[in-house]
Amino acid sequence: MPPRSRTVRRRTARKPKKTAQALLYRAVRRHPARAAATVIAAVLLLAVATDPGLWWTAALVLLLAAATRWATRLYTAHRAATAGHQAWPTEQEQLRREKSLAAVDAMTGTEFEHHVAALCRRDGLTGVHTVGGRGDLGADVIAHTPTGAKIVIQCKRYAPHRKVRSGEMQTFVGTARPEHHADIAVFVASCAYTKDAEHYGRKHRITLVDRDLLAMWKNGTTLEAIVAMWQAATPPPPRRTPSAPRR
């Protein structure tokens, strides 16, 4: 005969019963304000029961507690409304930025170059003209500041998910100042830059206008302000110490 199977009963740990003290402690932790109000009301009722002449004092304390409670609620509602009101301009700015960049995303490369030239004219730059095309040597737009500084701009109208690579940055660095004698070299793109491209651009003092800065430029910030902001955030290149002459 086969051996009988034995059923093993697992002993489950019984949950300890919650005592009144534990329940009271839990209620105080969850609602400290209600617990304090309950204690105050109990003390006042005990005082009135002991001395009926203190009823007016108890009523005054209860009124003050109710007024404090309502004032706290009003203050909390006011803070929530103020926070929402402050977040509203930020959301509107985000929507306006996306709307303005959507028009850029629909442009061709040539239209984007002319759009950048129009932004330069809006900012009061002089001698603005487009040079884009074959043989431009990395200069799509050339302009001059009111003080006479020459600005050379390279324009790249890419899809938002793309990035400007280091090779394109190296090409612009090699022509902006040696070939076009730029006092200010600006690379404007409708997308972001790779880390290598950004590092190379900062190293050679190129102002990189990415998608976010392009939105700021379109919404009213001048190019000179963006260049100043970029230069302030870019540390100067380290100076080379002259090597000792060989004997």
C-alpha positions in Angstrom: 0.0 0.0 0.0 1.3 3.5 -0.8 2.3 5.6 2.2 -0.2 8.0 3.4 0.6 11.6 2.6 0.9 13.9 5.5 -0.4 17.4 5.2 1.9 19.9 6.8 0.2 22.8 8.3 2.1 26.0 8.3 1.8 28.1 11.3 1.0 31.7 10.3 2.1 34.4 12.6 -0.9 36.0 14.2 -1.0 39.7 13.9 -1.0 41.4 17.3 -4.2 43.1 18.2 -4.1 46.8 18.1 -4.5 48.3 21.6 -6.4 51.5 22.3 -3.1 53.2 23.0 -1.8 52.2 19.5 -4.9 53.4 17.8 -4.8 56.7 19.7 -1.2 57.2 18.7 -2.0 56.5 15.1 -4.9 58.9 15.1 -2.7 61.7 16.6 0.0 61.1 14.0 -2.5 61.2 11.1 -4.5 64.2 12.3 -2.5 66.2 14.8 -4.7 69.3 14.5 -7.9 67.4 15.1 -6.3 65.6 18.1 -5.2 68.9 19.6 -8.7 70.4 19.1 -10.3 67.4 20.7 -8.0 67.7 23.8 -8.7 71.4 24.1 -12.5 70.8 23.8 -12.3 68.1 26.5 -10.4 70.3 28.8 -12.9 73.1 28.3 -15.8 70.9 29.0 -14.2 69.6 32.1 -13.5 73.2 33.3 -17.1 74.2 32.6 -18.4 71.1 34.4 -16.2 72.0 37.4 -17.0 75.8 37.4 -20.1 76.8 35.4 -19.0 80.4 35.5 -16.2 79.7 33.0 -18.6 79.0 30.1 -17.9 82.4 28.5 -14.1 81.7 28.6 -14.7 78.3 27.0 -16.9 79.9 24.3 -14.2 82.5 23.5 -11.5 79.8 23.2 -13.6 77.8 20.9 -14.3 80.8 18.7 -10.6 81.6 18.5 -9.8 78.0 17.6 -12.5 78.0 14.8 -11.2 81.3 13.5 -7.6 80.0 13.4 -8.8 76.9 11.6 -10.6 78.9 8.9 -7.7 81.3 8.5 -5.4 78.3 8.0 -7.6 76.9 5.3 -7.9 80.3 3.5 -4.1 80.7 3.6 -3.6 77.2 2.2 -6.1 77.9 -0.6 -4.4 81.2 -1.3 -1.0 79.6 -1.6 -2.3 77.0 -4.0 -4.0 79.6 -6.2 -0.8 81.7 -6.2 1.3 78.8 -7.2 -1.0 78.0 -10.1 -1.1 81.6 -11.2 2.7 81.7 -11.2 2.9 78.5 -13.2 0.6 79.9 -15.8 3.1 82.3 -17.5 5.6 79.4 -17.6 3.2 77.2 -19.4 2.2 80.0 -21.8 5.9 80.6 -22.5 6.4 76.9 -23.3 3.5 76.8 -25.6 4.6 80.0 -27.4 8.1 78.6 -27.7 6.9 75.3 -29.3 4.6 77.2 -31.6 7.5 79.5 -32.8 9.8 76.5 -33.3 7.2 74.6 -35.2 7.4 77.2 -37.9 11.2 76.8 -38.0 10.8 73.0 -38.3 8.7 73.5 -41.5 11.4 75.7 -43.2 13.9 74.6 -45.7 17.6 75.2 -45.2 17.6 78.4 -47.4 14.4 79.7 -45.7 16.1 79.2 -42.3 19.1 81.2 -43.4 16.9 84.1 -44.5 15.0 83.8 -41.3 18.2 84.1 -39.3 19.2 87.2 -41.4 15.8 88.7 -40.7 16.3 88.3 -36.9 19.7 90.0 -37.3 18.1 93.0 -39.0 15.4 93.1 -36.3 18.2 93.4 -33.6 19.7 96.4 -35.4 22.7 94.7 -37.0 24.0 96.3 -40.2 25.3 94.9 -43.5 23.2 91.8 -43.1 23.4 89.5 -46.1 23.2 85.7 -46.8 26.1 83.9 -48.3 24.8 80.3 -48.1 25.3 77.9 -50.9 28.2 76.2 -52.6 31.6 77.7 -51.8 30.3 79.6 -48.7 33.1 78.1 -46.6 30.8 77.8 -43.6 29.4 81.3 -43.6 25.6 81.4 -44.2 24.9 84.9 -42.8 27.3 87.8 -42.3 26.4 90.9 -40.3 28.0 93.7 -38.3 27.3 95.1 -34.9 26.8 98.9 -34.4 30.4 99.1 -33.1 31.7 97.5 -36.3 32.4 93.9 -35.1 31.9 91.3 -37.9 29.6 88.4 -37.1 29.8 85.2 -39.1 26.9 82.8 -38.7 26.6 79.2 -39.7 23.0 77.9 -40.0 21.8 74.3 -39.7 18.1 73.6 -40.0 17.9 70.0 -38.7 15.0 68.0 -37.2 14.6 68.4 -33.4 15.8 64.8 -32.8 19.1 65.3 -34.6 22.3 66.8 -33.3 25.1 68.8 -34.7 28.2 66.7 -34.7 31.8 67.5 -34.0 32.9 67.3 -37.6 30.5 70.1 -38.7 31.8 72.2 -35.8 35.4 71.7 -36.8 34.7 72.8 -40.3 33.1 76.0 -39.1 36.0 76.7 -36.7 38.5 76.2 -39.5 36.8 78.9 -41.7 35.0 81.4 -39.5 38.1 83.3 -38.4 40.9 82.2 -40.7 38.8 82.7 -43.9 36.1 85.2 -43.0 38.0 87.1 -40.3 35.0 86.9 -37.9 35.2 88.9 -34.7 32.1 86.9 -33.4 31.5 83.4 -34.7 28.0 82.0 -34.2 26.6 78.6 -34.9 22.8 78.5 -35.1 21.0 75.2 -35.2 17.3 74.2 -34.8 18.4 71.2 -32.7 21.0 70.3 -30.0 24.7 69.7 -30.2 26.7 66.6 -29.3 29.0 66.8 -26.3 32.0 66.7 -28.5 30.7 69.5 -30.7 29.8 71.7 -27.8 33.2 71.1 -26.2 35.0 71.9 -29.4 32.9 75.0 -29.9 33.5 76.3 -26.4 37.2 75.7 -26.8 37.4 77.9 -29.9 35.0 80.6 -28.6 32.1 79.8 -30.9 28.7 81.0 -29.7 26.4 78.0 -29.9 22.7 78.8 -30.4 20.7 75.6 -29.8 17.0 75.0 -30.0 16.3 76.7 -26.7 18.4 79.8 -27.4 16.9 80.0 -30.8 13.4 80.2 -29.2 14.7 83.0 -26.9 16.1 84.8 -30.0 12.8 84.5 -31.8 10.8 85.8 -28.8 12.7 89.0 -28.5 16.2 88.4 -26.9 18.8 90.1 -29.1 21.7 88.2 -30.6 24.2 90.4 -28.9 22.6 89.5 -25.5 22.8 85.8 -26.3 26.5 86.2 -27.4 27.3 88.1 -24.1 25.5 85.4 -22.1 27.3 82.6 -23.8 30.7 84.2 -23.5 30.1 84.9 -19.8 29.3 81.2 -19.3 32.3 80.0 -21.3 35.6 80.1 -19.4 38.5 81.6 -21.3 41.0 79.2 -22.9 44.1 78.5 -20.8 47.1 80.5 -21.7 50.1 78.6 -23.1 53.3 79.0 -21.1 56.3 79.6 -23.4 58.6 76.6 -23.4 62.2 77.2 -22.3 64.7 77.5 -25.2 66.8 74.5 -25.8 70.5 74.8 -25.2 
